[in-house]
Amino acid sequence: MSGGSNPLAGEYRGREDTFTVFEREFQLTGGTYRPQLHDVLANDDHTVALLHVTASREGKELDMDYALVFHIRDDKITEGWVLTADPKMYDEFWA
């Protein structure tokens, strides 16, 4: 689900894994992780959520746009990707 080379990068399977990584984002930032939904675009095959996030962690600040892209099949999410506006900065924030 999440690319890059940071502690959150990797492949997550199923609802439980997905919610576990969301929980880690909040834990690693001491609760400062604040995603804000900008818009949602969807059709029968894909849903894209456009977001902006701010967070603080170990003296570092995160302030960036990102997108969650979901592939939909039979009314269920079958795949998802996180696309950040600045992958290098995203990795550095979580490193």
Steps between C-alpha positions, in 0.01 A plus 500: 500500500771749590813540291833649584769402746362591838361310801147512355594387148382159396216285389199469725228242452148522627308737718689421821845567347376822342358637823815393686716719274261793547533450878881498470492837322321648801725321753827601331389865490368513856150562364599798283431322167215701347373393157250738341279380217500736202291304250394152389484384139340168416361270235411131499866389496694759702465745784758774555509704818698825482636600840731738679684391814687678776693329778795542737751234594839517673547868415391452137190644334290343226277726288411349163238385255442133425250270336354164594410297192275197537417235241142378543366161394159359594439801727814425708844658515744251348813718484612837628794733450629805682645766269680789671584836345862471617604137566850596618369746758239243610770236554720749689211591730441137599871402514 
